[in-house]
Amino acid sequence: MRTKWLGRLHLVRQAHGSQPVLAARYHSEGHSVAFKRRLGVGTALAADRLILVDPDVSHFYGLDPVGFRVWQLLDQARTADEIGALLSTEYDAPIQVLQADTAELLLRLADVGLVERQRRTTHLRLQTRDASAVECFVGLAIVQTSLMLSGLPATIKFVEKMSAGTPRSLASKEPERALDLGCSVASRVARVAAVYPGRARCLEQSLCLYLLLLRRGLNPRLRIGVQPMPFKAHAWIELDGTPINDDAEAVRTLALVDFEAHE
């Protein structure tokens, strides 16, 4: 059975001004449309390329290395613009070209049933303002309850699911503003935690901050580190590799813990 190669992403074009028809069709659907990998699609590596297997009709489709990277980024619902912005940090090509090529590939994948469209819900609006004391209090209560009932890995998944429909536009378009906003929210969470009646140590504060920043279109990283002797564990949040609710020097020597359950 022959393999059909789907819309390769051309990082170098002879005519950057040309807009593919499929990309125009994508934009006609609106930027609220995101795409995610369909469950059950089989994959196999062939050299530096990825083979996708449609389980329903036993068709095989191929992706070049950049298309393979797009497929990896479809582990959660993302738009072509979001994926293109991520690719622009990895490949030397204009972001507009990457976004247009990604849009074309996503539509090809959708046309053959390998990805699914997921329209963004309207109640998850992007917030670009500082967090209120009430938001911080509610966030701390949510993560504290989830930790007690479900444990850490499940709480991380729960927090990420609560923010799954929020676009990450602020982080990619305005990184300096994103960092300022992150530091401001971190400061508010710390102030509320000081008077919070329940448990609000580094883990609860970091999970609360993680939730609030995800809801504001940022790309925070939840970090948990340990020190063996004497043993201690600590949690903090980073934006672009910078700790925002702790001192960088204080966490530098801690060994990072990887929770595969929330990937």
N, C-alpha and C positions, 0 to 999 in steps of 0.2 A: 504494500500500500504506500502510495507516495505521500510525502509531507508537503503541505502548502505553507509557504512562508508569508506571514502576515506583516503588513506595513512596517518595514524597517525604519528606524529613526535615523535620518540623514543629518549628521552633525555639521557637514559642510555642504552648502548649496551654491549652485551657480547663480541663482536668482533669488536673493533673500526676500524680494518684494512680492513673490508669488504666494498666494494663499490657497492651500488645498481646499477642494470642494467639501471634503468630509469635515475639515476644521470649521468651515463656515456653517455647516450643518450642526456641529457641536454647539457653536455660539448661539445658534437660533434656539436651542433648547434651554439656554439660560445657564448662568454660572452656579445656580443652586443644585445642578445635577452632578452627583458624585458617582464614582464607579468603584466596585469592589469585586475581588475574585469570587467566582461562583464555587460553592462547595462541591467537592466530588471530581473536580478536574484533575486528571493525572498529569504528572510532570516527569521528565527524564532529561538528563544532561547529555549532550552530544558535543564533545570538545568544549568550545566556549559559547555554545548555543543551547537554547532551552526548547524542548519538544513538549507541547501541550496535547493531552489526549482527551477528547470529548467522550465521556463514558456512555452517552446515550446513543451516539451514532458511530462510534469507533473511528472518528476522523482524527488525523494528526495535523497539528499546526506548529510552525517553528517561529522562534523569536531570535533576533540577533542579540549581541551582548547588551546593547542599550535597552532593547525591548525586554530582555531578561530583567534588567534593573527596574524597569517600570512595573513588571509583574510582581517583583518583590515588594514594591511600594503600595501595591493594591491589597496588602494584608488588612488594610482598613479603608473605609470609604474616603476617596480623595477625588478632587476635580483635576482636570488637565492642567489648570493654572497652578494648582498646588504642587503637583508632581513635577511640572516644568521648573518651578522655583527650586525644588529640591535638587533636580538634575543640574541646574545651573551652578551649584556649589561643587559638583563633581566633574563636569565636562566643560571644556573651553568652547562654548557656543553661545550665541545670543539667547537670552531667556525667551524672547518672543518666538524664536525658531523652535526651541525645545517645547514650548507650550503648544504651538500649532501642530508639531509632529506628534506629540503625545495625544492631543485631541483626536487626530486621525487614527492613531493606533487603538485608542480606547473604543472608538466607534466600530472599528473592524472587529475587535474582540467581542463587543456587544452584539454585533450582527450575527456572529456565529455561536453566540450563547456561552461564551467563556467567562464573561463578566456580567454583573448585574448593575442596573442603574439604581441609585438610592437618592431620592430627592431629599434635600436638607429640610429638617423640620423647622417650622417658623418660631417655635418657642425657645430655641437655642440661639438667641441673638448674640452677636459678638459684642462684648462689653470692653470698652477701652478706658473705663474710669477706675479710680481707686476703689477698693473694697470698703463696704460699710461695716460698722461694728456688728450689725445684725447678721450680715453675710458670714463674717468670720465666726461668730458664735454658732450659727447653724452648721457651718462647715465642720467645726470642731466636734459638734454633737453627732453629726453623720459619721465621721471617720471613727470616733471613739466607739460608737455603737457597733459599727461594722467590724472593727477589730475584735471586739468582745465576742461577737456572734460567729464570725467567719474566719478570722485570722488575717494575717498580712497579705499573702498573695491574692486572696479573694477580694480583699479591700482595694488593692491596687487595680484589679480588673474592674471592680465596681466604679471606682472614681473615673477611670478612663472611659467606661461605657456611658457614664453620665454626661460626658463632654464630647462624645463621638461625633456629633453633628456640627460642632463648632469649627468654622474655617480657621486656618492658621495664617491668615493674611498679614496680621500685624508683625509677626515675628520675621517674616521674609521681606516685607517691604520697608519696615522702619525698625531695624535692630536696636538703635540707640534709644528710641522711645520705648521699645519693648523692655529693655533693661531697666530704664528709669521706672516704668510702671511696675515691673516685677519687684524691685527694691521697695517701692512704696507699699505694695500689697503685703510684702513680707513684714514690714515694720508694723502695719496695722494688725496682722495676725498675731505678732508677738505681744502687742499691747493688750489685745483681747484675751490671749492665753494667760496673761498674768492675773486676770481677775475671773477666769473661767472656773466654775465650781467643780468640774470634773477633771479627769486626767488630761493634761495638755502639755506633755513633754515634747522632746524633739521630734518623735515619730508622728504624734498627732498633729503637731504644728506643720510639719513638712507635708503630710498628706492633705491637710486642709489647704495649704498654700498651693500644692500641686493641682488640686481641683479648681481653685479660683483662677490660677494662671491659665490652665487649659481652657476655661470658659471665656477667657479674654483673648484668645487667639495666639497665645504664646506657645513655645515649645520647651517647657521645663523638663529637666531630668531629675527624677527622684533618686537620690544616692543614699545608700546605707553602707556604712563602713564599720569594721571591727578592728580591735587591737587585742592580740592574744595575751600579752603579759605586761602589766596586769590587764585582765580582760575588761573591755568596755565596748559598747556598741553605740553608734550615733547615726542620726538621719539628718539630711539636709537637701536643699534644692539648688540646682545649677541652671543658669541660662547661658548658653554659648560657652560652657566650660567654666563659668564664674559662679562661685557660691554666693547666693544672695541673702541667705538667712544664717550665715555663719562665716567665720574667718577662714580664708583660703589656707593659711598656714596651719591652722588648728586641725584641719581635716586631711592635710597632705600626706601624713604618714599612715592613715587608716587603709586597710585592705578592703576593696569594694566587694560587696555581696551581690551576686547576680540571681535574680528570681526569674527563672525560665517560665514559671507558671503564668506570668502576665504578658508574655510576648505574643 
